[in-house]
Amino acid sequence: MYLVVMPLALFGLYTWSALSFSYSSGERAGYVIKLSKKGWLCKTWEGELAIISIPGSVPEKFYFSVPEDSVAQQINQTLSKRVAIKYEQHKGLPTSCFGETEYFVTSVKVVE
């Protein structure tokens, strides 16, 4: 019994700690060019932010995941507007059921 329970408990503890503690956090500004709910079994919100440093230059893309539906709805309302997104980076997640990227958006605001 301990051979089954102990590995499951350790796996659960590791997953909880990877989700609870962020490796880094920050803010990026740009235009959300894509946000969609993806996945066969685990549906997650995945998006792309186009970061344009100099007008006319090729934009850098920042890929992110959104864990909360309410934040995803806020992002959907800001499409085609310049926004600043706050994110947390969670390294070492054991599965993509939490998001395809390690960057989790926590809030968004429109930048004028």
PyMOL commands that set and color helices and strands:
alter all, ss='L'
color gray80, all
select helices_A, chain A and resi 2-20+69-77+96-98
alter helices_A, ss='H'
color red, helices_A
select strands_A, chain A and resi 24-38+44-51+60-66+82-89+103-110
alter strands_A, ss='S'
color yellow, strands_A
deselect
rebuild
show_as cartoon
